[in-house]
């Protein structure tokens, strides 16, 4: 039994342009950090685009939206879907590989070929709504993974925990009226995208816990301990998916929460414990944000090394 690591070099071909925080260097720094001997036991997987990829994308997104992302883009003429969400010539391929990676991870973890998985994908996904790409995100990888797992493995309850510093408006929108999918998020407010008030509760399946600028790891842990972790346990999921963003780190340029690597280590341990009591430890963690390259690589490392302790 093992931990899987999904990566494809074509994730680097999603070119967001000079100076964009969501850039290929993010994955290069993560990969460099994972060269240490302690990660030798990681099972590294290079995904292929799935045969039924359009069906998978359209578990969550409309055809019109899918077509917009997959339009042909010439190599010297990037298209701005919004101010900071960019399509380059390599973007469609990267986005389809990202969706393929998370679905393959669902298959391998649910078929017990592995305990858990980390998908180091680009572009990220949690801001992408059913009809709209936004906020650096093209397709909503984690939402597609949840729908795929429900459809193929007939899970009654799937949980998504989103610890990216931004609210996953897209994921919330997909599952807002779906009592079979639990979505919980901690996120800085005010900050992009502006959703995620505690009053947004869906059909009782959504838990939003805003963080204030300057909040520390201690306050973050308290909020998880008091609100999100008990609610997750009570939901008793068959599978846990993570929207794993590392931009609540104290050195991140896009937010002002003060987390340190130990806080990500702690949270990963807490979720692992719940996963082992509810769902045989099944966790699929999907990269979202994290924009200080060094903090990102360090926090992903500690997150993965906790996932690997399940062996
Ligand atoms: Zn983020």
Boltz pocket constraint, residues with backbone or C-beta under 6 A from the ligand:
constraints:
  - pocket:
      binder: B
      contacts: [[A, 164], [A, 165], [A, 166], [A, 245], [A, 247], [A, 288], [A, 289], [A, 290]]
      max_distance: 6.0
